[in-house]
Amino acid sequence: MLNFLGQRILQLIPTLFFVSLLIFSLQHLLPGDPALVMAGEERDPAVIEQIRQQYKLDQPIPIQYAYWVKGVLSGDLGESLRIKVPVLQLIAQKLPVTMQVASMAIVIAFLIGIPAGIISAVKKGTAWDYGANLFALWGISTPNFWLGIMLIFLFSVELGWLPASGYVPLSENWRASLASTIMPAFVLGNAIAAILMRHTRNAMLQVLESDYVRTARAKGLSERSVILKHAMRNALTPVITLGALELGTLLSGAVLTEQIFSIPGFGKLIVDAVFNRDYAVVQGVVLTTATIYITLNLIADIAYVLVNPRLRA
Amino acid sequence: MTDAALGAIKLANADELESPARRALRRLFKRKGAVVGLVVIAVFILLAVFAPLISPYEPTATSWSLVRKPPSTLHWFGTDDLGRDILARIIYGARASLLAGAISVGIALSIGVPLGLLSGYRGGWIDALISRMTDAMLACPFLILAIALAAFLGPSLGNAMIAIGISATPIFVRLTRGQVMSVKVEDYVEAARAMGNPRWRIALFHILPNIMPALLVQATLSAAAAIIAEAALSFLGLGQQPPAPSWGSMLNAAQRFLTNAPWMAVWPGLAIFLVVLSFNLVGDGLRDALDPRER
């Protein structure tokens, strides 16, 4: 296990190096003089000089990269050009908001996706199966920003049940907080529920054909006990680890969902930064997302080995 | 031997004589979902190509007397906040969406497949280098990477397609590499090598044709993802620039008028949904039709 862990962490080093290279090189995609483009409307030579200093743009590219990495490693992701706040501080402010919506989305996804996948596999070829597959197709094909707009139209404009936009922190008023986040959480959870449903269905179908399930049935166990105690437990292990990897979908989805529902989270931060040409924030958000994704990937791998005794040797 | 048995032998021979592509097509056309998907995609392609002939109005023609009019016999889908005909904008908007699907996937294929072939076939340090670069790109969620690239490249439909194409590339590198790894140990590749074929020839003429089915399925599903991504980037103002029509930017404008002009949000969303659903249906159908286990 320690060997596996060591190998897995060693593999991360080159990946993280390339992630840093990728994110650093983004600023060199800017057409023309990066300092001028970053300054935007601002033509004050002092501001342009400050940008040049901040990004070490007067130095050769490898030196610029070395400075940037040095900053990142010491927790300095730069400063927002517009609001003059350290990028790390901005991210630390916004991340908990996204995490609240994301955790609600994951709960919704598991509550819909897993039962739908199990029913679809157990009742293969029936109307239930077709219904669940249609749901999955719908979930995968619906653009989440359209679903968000349609939910606002139905539940806020027509029925007046939920607020159309805005965010109330959990600590302030939990009811209002849930009301302000339930629609975005559903929009995010819907797409992941569809993916989880497909994974669960495939895993269950495979397990239901295995010898130990046949043995359990031959012993005369009730179908309910065979499915819930024997099949489901084994089928769900890979599904749960795969579910952890859907974080990428979740964070991608958060960008548009937070924009539509005006939720001041991580996703809205990157969109606002793009509009304000606040490139340090864009880089910081991408770097944080990639780091979270890589860490979760590692945890999922370790969890998979831990719960699967055959891989532990 | 009975007649039934003879019939079975004849059928088996007929199946063997059929070319793999023809067999896949026959199986694809047996799947209702895939056929519906193909028809819908064909309709949208026709709409995009013949937009000037089909569209009832100019997509950019504004009229202050027609601002936010609900659907009627004159304007089937209603009009938008500048009095433009929504149906005309949906028809012309199909161009941006389908073009984004095709070009982005084209970019991803033309970078991803050669890199995947090189990585899987050569192995060694080249494989390690390409694989780690792929891991790094996969660590950045698809849409976030596309938004970041589009933001740095500058807002335009062309740059959005490049950004989406680059963001979709690592999936093709990984898929091609995996497929090459499993195919390169097959006897026919071994035989081609024994005959003295150069490496590039083996990769291009012996390995590539055999991994095409998997690439075709992924390309179809990636086209669906690219269309959603283009709509998302245009929604954020990073794709097609106004006044040129795009389904994503139409949805953005619609959001401000949900209370008094909800039809503005219904049609572009429905168009994106239909096209993406169709690509997904065809992708799923192709996956089943090309699966050798399902003969």
Interface residues (C-beta under 8 A of the other chain):
Chain A: Q11 P14 T15 L16 F17 F18 V19 L21 L22 I23 L26 Q27 L29 L30 P31 L137 W138 I140 S141 T142 P143 F145 W146 I149 M150 I152 F153 V157 A164 L247 G248 T249 L251 S252 G253 V255 L256 Q259 I260 I270 V271 V274 F275 Y279 V282 Q283 V285 V286 T289 A290 Y293 I294 N297
Chain B: A128 R132 M133 D135 A136 M137 A139 C140 P141 F142 L143 I144 L145 I147 A148 L149 A151 F152 L153 G154 A224 I228 A231 A232 F235 L236 G237 L238 L251 A254 Q255 L258 T259 P262 A265 V266 P268 G269 I272 F273 V276 L277 N280 L281 D284
